[in-house]
Amino acid sequence: MNEHRTARITDVAEAAGVSTATVSRVLNGSTSVSPELAERVRQAALATRYIRNPNGRALRRQRSDMWAVIVSDLQNPFFTSLVAAVERVAVGAGYSVMLCNTDEQLERENAYLDAAIAQRMVGVVVSVTSEEESDLARLVRAQVPTVVVDRRVHDFTGDSVLLDNVRAGRLAAEHLLELGHRDVLCLAGPSGVSTTEDRLQGVRDAFADAGIAFDQSRMMRTDLRAADAEGIVAAALTSGPRPDAIFALNGPLTTGAYRAVQTSGLRIPDEISLVGFDDDRWTRMVTPAVTLIAQPVDEMGIRAAERIVARAADPEIEPVHVLLPPRLEVRGSTAPNN
């Protein structure tokens, strides 16, 4: 470290070989850290000559001990798991969490953002309603530590923890192409949501690399509700040429697609293959179990929460942009196209 630069909490964390969240807990007097680890952190703080900013401490004392976790659809098990992971870190660091469900409504999101500022919350973890329309600039101006998860925001340059969604779409499409499927129905969410657009881009890229034309009419958009997805798939299976495979681009859409195929009487995977998204418990309990793209939701929540803890302790740390890898789980709902 440059000896002329004031040491930051990240320097202490690196010297101690721990996360910034652990450093913050030790320096704030938390008893949740083992004595041996706490001593290692204190020695690292001495070695790096870390001095806590008294003005920063005064500012933080004016804040509440509450975080806001703002998600777009709490009925989606992905977000339930995400919130649980964030809360574990928050509680361990001595904070409480206020859960905010926007239900994909921009007006509700704006109200929650304003409440976070008015209540001087320690930080906000947010999965936005719209990549283009959501406005996080107000949090930046109010100096509220903010981490974006799951979905991008076009003008936000702060901390973000996202899935590599282009890779996710590519993995699903490559799997179906390798099995000989060509007529793939892509059940997607509304436009303007970065997760949807990136996953579709991954599908297009996989088809292009394989030299196979992707039928744009098979890209069907709906809202992110299982019931609507079920209706769209049911119509696609009974009108015109039947697709030989379905890729549902999120958890609720997977639920709707699976129900529609079951109701149709078609056999999975003998007559139609299905690739879903998110490793919900039910996907492993049904027969056949669902082949799907799994995302590391716990890691996403933990890493986002640790950034809030670190930034609350040291607002000047550089932002990080984490892109987590998806995983293809091959189970019983996909098979070679006959």
MARTIPA-32350 format. One record per atom (N, C-alpha, C): z, x, y. Coordinates in steps of 0.2 Angstrom, whole numbers, padded with zeros to 4 digits, always signed. Example, Ala and Ser with C-alpha at 12.3 -4.5 7.8 and 13.67 -1.06 7.14 Angstrom:
BEGIN
+0039+0066-0028
+0039+0062-0022
+0039+0066-0016
+0035+0064-0011
+0036+0068-0005
+0039+0064+0000
***
This chain:
BEGIN
+0000+0004-0006
+0000+0000+0000
+0000+0004+0006
-0004+0002+0011
-0004+0006+0018
+0003+0006+0021
+0006+0012+0022
+0013+0012+0024
+0014+0009+0031
+0008+0008+0035
+0009+0006+0042
+0008-0002+0042
+0006-0005+0036
+0006-0012+0036
+0012-0015+0034
+0014-0021+0037
+0020-0024+0035
+0019-0027+0028
+0024-0026+0024
+0024-0029+0017
+0024-0036+0017
+0020-0039+0012
+0020-0046+0011
+0023-0048+0004
+0024-0055+0003
+0027-0057-0003
+0022-0055-0009
+0016-0055-0008
+0011-0053-0013
+0012-0046-0015
+0014-0041-0010
+0015-0034-0012
+0022-0034-0017
+0027-0038-0015
+0033-0038-0019
+0031-0041-0026
+0027-0046-0027
+0025-0049-0033
+0021-0044-0037
+0017-0040-0034
+0013-0035-0038
+0017-0029-0040
+0022-0027-0036
+0026-0022-0038
+0031-0024-0044
+0033-0030-0044
+0038-0032-0049
+0034-0035-0055
+0028-0036-0054
+0024-0039-0060
+0025-0046-0062
+0026-0050-0056
+0028-0057-0057
+0024-0061-0052
+0024-0067-0052
+0020-0072-0048
+0024-0072-0041
+0020-0074-0036
+0023-0075-0029
+0028-0081-0029
+0027-0086-0034
+0032-0091-0034
+0039-0088-0037
+0039-0084-0041
+0045-0081-0044
+0048-0077-0038
+0044-0073-0035
+0047-0069-0029
+0051-0074-0024
+0047-0079-0023
+0050-0084-0018
+0056-0087-0020
+0057-0089-0027
+0063-0092-0029
+0069-0087-0029
+0067-0081-0031
+0073-0076-0030
+0075-0075-0023
+0071-0074-0019
+0072-0073-0012
+0076-0079-0008
+0074-0085-0011
+0078-0091-0008
+0084-0092-0012
+0086-0088-0017
+0093-0089-0020
+0093-0094-0026
+0087-0095-0029
+0087-0100-0034
+0090-0096-0040
+0093-0100-0044
+0096-0098-0050
+0092-0099-0057
+0086-0102-0056
+0082-0103-0061
+0078-0097-0064
+0079-0091-0061
+0076-0085-0063
+0081-0081-0067
+0080-0078-0072
+0084-0074-0076
+0087-0068-0072
+0093-0066-0073
+0096-0060-0069
+0092-0054-0069
+0089-0052-0075
+0085-0046-0076
+0079-0046-0071
+0076-0052-0072
+0070-0053-0068
+0071-0053-0060
+0077-0057-0058
+0079-0057-0051
+0080-0050-0049
+0083-0046-0053
+0085-0039-0051
+0079-0035-0050
+0074-0036-0054
+0067-0033-0053
+0064-0034-0047
+0064-0041-0045
+0061-0043-0039
+0065-0040-0033
+0071-0040-0033
+0075-0037-0028
+0073-0030-0027
+0073-0026-0032
+0071-0019-0032
+0064-0018-0029
+0060-0022-0031
+0053-0022-0028
+0053-0023-0021
+0057-0028-0019
+0057-0030-0012
+0060-0023-0008
+0064-0020-0010
+0067-0014-0007
+0062-0008-0007
+0058-0008-0013
+0053-0002-0013
+0047-0003-0009
+0045-0010-0008
+0040-0011-0003
+0042-0012+0004
+0049-0012+0005
+0051-0013+0012
+0050-0020+0015
+0050-0025+0010
+0048-0031+0012
+0054-0034+0017
+0052-0037+0023
+0057-0040+0027
+0054-0047+0028
+0059-0052+0027
+0057-0059+0028
+0056-0060+0035
+0052-0064+0037
+0050-0066+0044
+0055-0071+0047
+0060-0070+0051
+0065-0074+0053
+0062-0081+0057
+0056-0079+0061
+0053-0085+0064
+0050-0090+0059
+0047-0087+0053
+0045-0091+0048
+0050-0095+0045
+0056-0092+0044
+0061-0096+0040
+0064-0101+0045
+0064-0100+0051
+0066-0105+0056
+0061-0111+0056
+0055-0110+0055
+0050-0115+0055
+0050-0119+0049
+0051-0115+0043
+0052-0119+0037
+0058-0123+0036
+0064-0121+0040
+0070-0125+0040
+0068-0132+0043
+0063-0132+0048
+0062-0138+0051
+0058-0143+0046
+0055-0140+0041
+0051-0144+0036
+0056-0148+0031
+0053-0153+0028
+0057-0157+0023
+0056-0152+0017
+0060-0155+0012
+0059-0151+0005
+0054-0154+0000
+0050-0158+0003
+0045-0162-0001
+0038-0160+0000
+0034-0160-0006
+0027-0159-0006
+0024-0166-0007
+0018-0166-0005
+0013-0172-0007
+0008-0170-0012
+0007-0174-0017
+0002-0173-0022
-0003-0179-0021
-0009-0178-0019
-0013-0183-0017
-0019-0183-0022
-0020-0188-0026
-0025-0189-0031
-0029-0195-0030
-0035-0195-0033
-0040-0200-0032
-0039-0206-0037
-0036-0205-0043
-0036-0211-0047
-0030-0209-0052
-0024-0212-0051
-0019-0210-0056
-0019-0214-0063
-0024-0218-0063
-0025-0221-0070
-0029-0216-0075
-0032-0211-0072
-0035-0206-0075
-0030-0201-0078
-0030-0201-0085
-0025-0196-0088
-0025-0189-0085
-0031-0187-0083
-0032-0180-0081
-0027-0179-0075
-0027-0184-0070
-0023-0183-0064
-0015-0184-0066
-0014-0188-0071
-0007-0189-0073
-0004-0182-0075
-0008-0179-0079
-0006-0172-0082
-0006-0167-0076
-0011-0167-0072
-0011-0163-0066
-0004-0163-0062
-0003-0169-0060
+0003-0171-0056
+0010-0168-0060
+0010-0169-0066
+0016-0167-0070
+0016-0159-0070
+0011-0156-0070
+0011-0148-0070
+0013-0146-0063
+0011-0149-0058
+0013-0147-0051
+0020-0148-0050
+0022-0154-0053
+0029-0156-0052
+0034-0151-0055
+0032-0149-0061
+0037-0144-0064
+0038-0138-0060
+0033-0135-0057
+0033-0129-0053
+0037-0131-0047
+0036-0137-0044
+0039-0138-0037
+0047-0139-0039
+0049-0143-0044
+0056-0144-0045
+0059-0137-0047
+0056-0133-0050
+0059-0126-0052
+0060-0122-0046
+0056-0123-0041
+0057-0120-0034
+0061-0123-0029
+0064-0129-0031
+0069-0132-0027
+0066-0138-0023
+0060-0140-0024
+0056-0145-0020
+0056-0152-0024
+0055-0157-0020
+0053-0164-0023
+0046-0165-0022
+0043-0170-0026
+0036-0171-0025
+0035-0179-0023
+0031-0180-0018
+0029-0187-0017
+0022-0188-0020
+0021-0193-0024
+0015-0194-0027
+0011-0199-0023
+0005-0198-0022
+0000-0202-0018
-0006-0204-0021
-0008-0210-0023
-0014-0212-0026
-0019-0215-0021
-0024-0212-0020
-0029-0215-0015
-0033-0220-0018
-0034-0221-0025
-0038-0226-0028
-0045-0225-0025
-0048-0219-0024
-0054-0217-0022
-0056-0220-0015
-0051-0222-0011
-0052-0225-0004
-0050-0220+0001
-0055-0219+0005
-0054-0214+0011
-0049-0216+0016
-0048-0222+0017
-0043-0224+0022
-0036-0223+0019
-0035-0224+0013
-0028-0222+0010
-0027-0215+0010
-0032-0211+0009
-0031-0204+0009
-0029-0201+0016
-0033-0204+0021
-0031-0202+0028
-0024-0204+0030
-0022-0210+0027
-0015-0212+0029
-0010-0207+0025
-0011-0205+0019
-0007-0200+0016
-0007-0193+0019
-0012-0191+0022
-0013-0185+0025
-0009-0185+0032
-0009-0191+0035
-0005-0191+0041
+0002-0191+0040
+0004-0195+0034
+0011-0195+0033
+0014-0188+0031
+0010-0184+0027
+0012-0177+0026
+0013-0173+0032
+0009-0174+0037
+0010-0171+0043
+0016-0173+0047
+0017-0180+0048
+0022-0183+0051
+0029-0181+0048
+0029-0181+0042
+0036-0179+0038
+0037-0172+0037
+0032-0168+0040
+0033-0160+0040
+0034-0158+0033
+0030-0160+0028
+0030-0158+0021
+0029-0151+0020
+0032-0148+0015
+0031-0141+0014
+0024-0139+0012
+0021-0144+0009
+0014-0142+0007
+0010-0148+0004
+0004-0148+0003
+0000-0153+0000
-0005-0151-0005
-0005-0154-0011
-0010-0152-0016
-0014-0159-0016
-0021-0158-0016
-0025-0164-0015
-0032-0163-0019
-0033-0169-0022
-0040-0170-0025
-0043-0175-0021
-0048-0173-0017
-0051-0178-0011
-0055-0183-0014
-0056-0188-0010
-0060-0194-0011
-0067-0192-0011
-0069-0188-0006
-0076-0187-0004
-0077-0180-0002
-0082-0176-0005
-0083-0169-0003
-0085-0169+0004
-0089-0173+0007
-0092-0173+0014
-0087-0177+0019
-0084-0182+0017
-0081-0186+0022
-0073-0185+0022
-0070-0182+0017
-0063-0181+0018
-0062-0175+0023
-0056-0176+0027
-0055-0172+0032
-0048-0169+0031
-0048-0162+0030
-0042-0159+0029
-0040-0154+0035
-0045-0154+0040
-0044-0150+0046
-0037-0152+0049
-0035-0158+0049
-0028-0160+0052
-0023-0156+0049
-0023-0155+0042
-0017-0151+0039
-0017-0144+0041
-0023-0141+0042
-0024-0134+0044
-0021-0134+0051
-0023-0138+0055
-0021-0138+0062
-0013-0139+0063
-0010-0143+0058
-0003-0144+0058
+0001-0138+0054
-0003-0133+0051
+0000-0128+0048
+0004-0130+0041
+0001-0135+0038
+0004-0138+0032
+0000-0134+0026
+0004-0130+0022
+0000-0127+0017
-0003-0132+0012
-0010-0130+0011
-0014-0135+0007
-0018-0132+0002
-0018-0135-0004
-0022-0132-0010
-0026-0138-0012
-0033-0137-0012
-0038-0142-0015
-0039-0140-0022
-0038-0146-0026
-0039-0145-0033
-0045-0150-0036
-0048-0149-0041
-0053-0153-0044
-0059-0154-0041
-0059-0156-0034
-0065-0157-0031
-0065-0153-0024
-0071-0151-0023
-0072-0147-0017
-0072-0151-0010
-0071-0148-0005
-0072-0151+0002
-0076-0146+0006
-0081-0149+0009
-0087-0145+0012
-0084-0140+0017
-0079-0142+0021
-0078-0137+0027
-0071-0134+0026
-0068-0134+0020
-0061-0132+0019
-0062-0125+0016
-0058-0120+0019
-0059-0113+0017
-0052-0110+0014
-0047-0115+0014
-0041-0113+0011
-0041-0112+0004
-0035-0112+0001
-0034-0111-0006
-0037-0117-0010
-0040-0115-0016
-0043-0120-0020
-0043-0118-0027
-0041-0123-0032
-0041-0122-0039
-0046-0127-0042
-0051-0125-0045
-0056-0129-0047
-0059-0128-0054
-0062-0132-0057
-0065-0131-0064
-0072-0129-0062
-0075-0124-0067
-0082-0122-0066
-0086-0128-0069
-0088-0133-0065
-0091-0139-0067
-0098-0138-0069
-0101-0134-0066
-0108-0132-0068
-0109-0130-0075
-0104-0125-0076
-0103-0123-0083
-0102-0128-0088
-0097-0133-0086
-0095-0138-0090
-0101-0143-0092
-0105-0145-0087
-0111-0148-0089
-0116-0145-0093
-0117-0138-0092
-0121-0134-0096
-0119-0134-0103
-0112-0133-0104
-0110-0133-0111
-0111-0139-0115
-0110-0145-0112
-0112-0151-0115
-0119-0152-0117
-0123-0150-0112
-0131-0151-0113
-0133-0146-0118
-0131-0140-0118
-0133-0135-0123
-0131-0137-0130
-0125-0140-0131
-0123-0142-0137
-0128-0148-0140
-0129-0152-0136
-0134-0158-0138
-0141-0155-0140
-0143-0151-0135
-0150-0148-0136
-0150-0144-0143
-0145-0140-0144
-0145-0137-0151
-0145-0141-0157
-0142-0147-0156
-0142-0152-0162
-0149-0156-0162
-0154-0154-0157
-0160-0158-0158
-0161-0164-0153
-0156-0166-0149
-0156-0171-0145
-0160-0170-0139
-0164-0175-0137
-0168-0174-0131
-0168-0180-0126
-0166-0186-0129
-0166-0192-0125
-0158-0193-0123
-0155-0190-0118
-0148-0190-0117
-0147-0194-0111
-0142-0199-0112
-0140-0203-0107
-0134-0200-0104
-0135-0198-0097
-0129-0195-0093
-0126-0200-0089
-0119-0202-0091
-0115-0207-0088
-0111-0203-0082
-0113-0204-0076
-0111-0200-0071
-0107-0205-0066
-0103-0202-0062
-0099-0205-0057
-0103-0206-0050
-0101-0208-0045
-0104-0209-0039
-0107-0203-0036
-0112-0203-0032
-0114-0197-0028
-0109-0195-0023
-0109-0189-0021
-0104-0187-0015
-0098-0184-0018
-0097-0184-0025
-0091-0181-0028
-0093-0175-0031
-0090-0169-0029
-0093-0163-0031
-0093-0162-0039
-0088-0164-0042
-0087-0164-0050
-0093-0167-0053
-0095-0173-0051
-0101-0176-0053
-0107-0172-0052
-0108-0170-0046
-0115-0167-0044
-0115-0160-0048
-0110-0156-0049
-0110-0150-0052
-0111-0151-0059
-0108-0156-0063
-0109-0157-0070
-0116-0159-0071
-0119-0163-0067
-0126-0165-0068
-0131-0159-0067
-0129-0154-0062
-0133-0148-0061
-0133-0144-0067
-0127-0143-0070
-0127-0140-0076
-0131-0142-0082
-0131-0149-0082
-0136-0152-0087
-0143-0151-0086
-0145-0151-0079
-0152-0150-0078
-0154-0143-0079
-0149-0138-0078
-0150-0131-0079
-0151-0130-0086
-0147-0133-0090
-0148-0132-0098
-0155-0134-0100
-0157-0140-0098
-0163-0143-0100
-0169-0138-0097
-0169-0136-0091
-0174-0132-0088
-0174-0125-0092
-0169-0122-0094
-0169-0116-0097
-0172-0117-0104
-0171-0123-0107
-0174-0124-0114
-0181-0126-0113
-0184-0127-0107
-0191-0129-0106
-0192-0136-0108
-0187-0140-0107
-0187-0147-0109
-0186-0151-0103
-0190-0156-0102
-0190-0161-0096
-0184-0165-0096
-0180-0166-0091
-0174-0170-0091
-0176-0177-0088
-0176-0182-0092
-0178-0189-0089
-0173-0192-0084
-0175-0192-0078
-0170-0193-0072
-0168-0201-0073
-0172-0205-0076
-0170-0212-0077
-0164-0213-0082
-0162-0207-0086
-0156-0207-0090
-0150-0205-0087
-0151-0203-0080
-0145-0202-0076
-0142-0208-0073
-0137-0211-0076
-0134-0217-0073
-0128-0216-0070
-0127-0219-0064
-0121-0218-0060
-0117-0225-0060
-0111-0224-0060
-0106-0230-0059
-0100-0227-0056
-0095-0232-0054
-0089-0229-0052
-0085-0226-0058
-0079-0224-0056
-0076-0220-0061
-0071-0224-0065
-0073-0230-0068
-0069-0235-0071
-0072-0236-0078
-0068-0236-0083
-0070-0237-0090
-0074-0244-0091
-0072-0249-0088
-0075-0256-0089
-0082-0256-0087
-0083-0253-0081
-0090-0252-0078
-0095-0248-0083
-0092-0242-0085
-0095-0238-0089
-0097-0241-0096
-0093-0245-0098
-0094-0249-0105
-0100-0254-0104
-0100-0257-0098
-0106-0262-0097
-0113-0258-0096
-0113-0252-0093
-0119-0249-0092
-0122-0246-0098
-0117-0243-0102
-0119-0241-0109
-0122-0246-0113
-0118-0252-0113
-0120-0258-0117
-0127-0260-0116
-0129-0260-0109
-0135-0262-0107
-0141-0257-0109
-0139-0251-0109
-0144-0245-0111
-0145-0245-0118
-0140-0248-0122
-0141-0248-0129
-0145-0254-0132
-0146-0259-0127
-0149-0265-0130
-0156-0266-0126
-0158-0262-0121
-0164-0264-0117
-0168-0257-0117
-0174-0258-0120
-0179-0252-0120
-0177-0247-0125
-0180-0241-0125
-0179-0236-0130
-0172-0234-0130
-0169-0233-0136
-0162-0231-0136
-0161-0224-0135
-0156-0221-0131
-0155-0214-0131
-0152-0212-0138
-0153-0205-0139
-0151-0203-0145
-0144-0199-0144
-0142-0199-0138
-0135-0196-0137
-0133-0198-0130
-0126-0197-0129
-0123-0199-0122
-0119-0193-0120
-0119-0192-0114
-0114-0187-0111
-0110-0191-0106
-0104-0192-0107
-0100-0195-0102
-0096-0190-0098
-0097-0190-0091
-0095-0185-0087
-0087-0184-0085
-0083-0189-0087
-0076-0189-0085
-0072-0193-0090
-0066-0193-0090
-0062-0196-0095
-0063-0204-0096
-0062-0207-0090
-0063-0215-0090
-0070-0217-0093
-0075-0213-0090
-0082-0214-0093
-0082-0213-0100
-0079-0208-0103
-0079-0207-0110
-0076-0213-0114
-0071-0216-0111
-0068-0221-0114
-0072-0227-0114
-0076-0229-0109
-0080-0234-0108
-0086-0233-0113
-0089-0227-0113
-0095-0226-0117
-0093-0227-0125
-0087-0224-0127
-0085-0225-0134
-0084-0232-0136
-0081-0236-0132
-0080-0243-0133
-0087-0247-0134
-0092-0245-0129
-0098-0248-0129
-0102-0247-0136
-0102-0241-0138
-0105-0239-0144
-0102-0242-0150
-0096-0243-0150
-0092-0246-0156
-0094-0253-0156
-0094-0257-0150
-0096-0264-0150
-0103-0265-0152
-0107-0260-0150
-0115-0261-0152
-0116-0261-0160
-0111-0258-0163
-0112-0258-0171
-0116-0252-0173
-0118-0247-0168
-0121-0241-0170
-0116-0236-0172
-0118-0232-0177
-0113-0227-0180
-0113-0221-0177
-0107-0218-0175
-0106-0212-0172
-0104-0207-0177
-0108-0201-0178
-0113-0199-0175
-0120-0200-0178
-0120-0204-0184
-0126-0205-0188
-0132-0207-0184
-0130-0212-0179
-0136-0215-0176
-0136-0213-0168
-0131-0211-0166
-0130-0209-0159
-0124-0204-0158
-0126-0198-0154
-0120-0193-0153
-0117-0195-0146
-0111-0193-0146
-0107-0193-0140
-0103-0187-0138
-0104-0185-0132
-0100-0179-0129
-0096-0182-0123
-0090-0182-0123
-0086-0184-0118
-0083-0179-0114
-0078-0181-0110
-0074-0176-0105
-0067-0177-0105
-0063-0172-0105
-0056-0172-0104
-0053-0174-0111
-0048-0169-0113
-0045-0170-0120
-0039-0174-0120
-0040-0181-0119
-0035-0186-0119
-0033-0187-0126
-0027-0189-0127
-0024-0190-0134
-0028-0194-0138
-0031-0200-0135
-0035-0205-0140
-0041-0202-0143
-0044-0197-0139
-0050-0194-0142
-0049-0190-0148
-0043-0188-0150
-0042-0185-0156
-0039-0190-0161
-0037-0196-0159
-0034-0201-0164
-0040-0205-0167
-0045-0206-0164
-0050-0211-0166
-0054-0207-0172
-0058-0211-0175
-0063-0209-0181
-0070-0211-0179
-0075-0207-0178
-0074-0200-0178
-0070-0197-0171
-0067-0192-0171
-0064-0189-0165
-0070-0187-0161
-0068-0187-0154
-0073-0186-0149
-0075-0178-0148
-0081-0176-0148
-0083-0170-0146
-0083-0170-0138
-0080-0165-0135
-0079-0166-0127
-0078-0159-0124
-0079-0159-0117
-0077-0154-0113
-0070-0154-0111
-0066-0149-0112
-0059-0149-0111
-0058-0145-0105
-0054-0147-0100
-0052-0143-0094
-0045-0141-0094
-0043-0135-0092
-0036-0133-0092
-0032-0136-0087
-0030-0142-0088
-0027-0146-0082
-0020-0143-0081
-0016-0141-0086
-0010-0138-0084
-0010-0132-0080
-0015-0128-0082
-0016-0121-0078
-0018-0123-0071
-0022-0128-0070
-0025-0130-0063
-0019-0132-0059
-0014-0136-0062
-0009-0139-0058
-0004-0133-0057
-0002-0129-0061
+0003-0124-0061
+0000-0119-0055
-0006-0117-0056
-0009-0112-0051
-0009-0115-0044
-0011-0121-0043
-0011-0124-0037
-0004-0124-0034
+0001-0126-0038
+0008-0127-0036
+0011-0120-0034
+0009-0115-0037
+0012-0108-0036
+0009-0106-0029
+0003-0108-0027
+0000-0106-0021
+0004-0109-0015
+0006-0116-0016
+0010-0119-0011
+0017-0115-0010
+0020-0113-0016
+0026-0109-0015
+0025-0103-0012
+0020-0099-0013
+0019-0093-0010
+0017-0094-0003
+0013-0099-0001
+0011-0099+0006
+0017-0102+0010
+0021-0106+0007
+0027-0108+0011
+0032-0102+0012
+0032-0097+0008
+0036-0091+0009
+0032-0086+0014
+0026-0086+0014
+0022-0081+0018
+0015-0084+0020
+0015-0088+0026
+0009-0092+0028
+0003-0087+0029
+0004-0081+0030
-0001-0076+0031
-0005-0074+0025
-0003-0075+0019
-0007-0073+0014
-0014-0075+0014
-0018-0071+0011
-0026-0073+0011
-0027-0079+0006
-0031-0083+0007
-0032-0089+0002
-0036-0086-0004
-0035-0090-0009
-0038-0088-0016
-0042-0094-0018
-0048-0093-0021
-0052-0098-0024
-0053-0097-0031
-0049-0101-0035
-0049-0100-0042
-0054-0105-0046
-0058-0102-0050
-0063-0106-0054
-0062-0105-0061
-0059-0111-0064
-0056-0110-0071
-0062-0112-0076
-0062-0109-0082
-0067-0110-0087
-0066-0117-0091
-0071-0121-0092
-0071-0126-0097
-0071-0124-0104
-0070-0128-0109
-0070-0127-0116
-0074-0133-0119
-0078-0131-0124
-0082-0136-0128
-0078-0137-0134
-0075-0143-0136
-0072-0145-0142
-0076-0149-0146
-0079-0146-0151
-0084-0149-0156
-0080-0153-0161
-0081-0159-0162
-0077-0163-0166
-0082-0168-0170
-0080-0174-0171
-0085-0178-0176
-0090-0182-0173
-0090-0183-0166
-0094-0188-0163
-0101-0185-0161
-0103-0179-0163
-0109-0176-0162
-0112-0173-0169
-0119-0174-0170
-0122-0172-0176
-0129-0171-0175
-0133-0167-0179
-0140-0166-0178
-0144-0172-0178
-0149-0172-0173
-0153-0178-0172
-0158-0179-0178
-0158-0185-0181
-0162-0186-0187
-0169-0188-0185
***
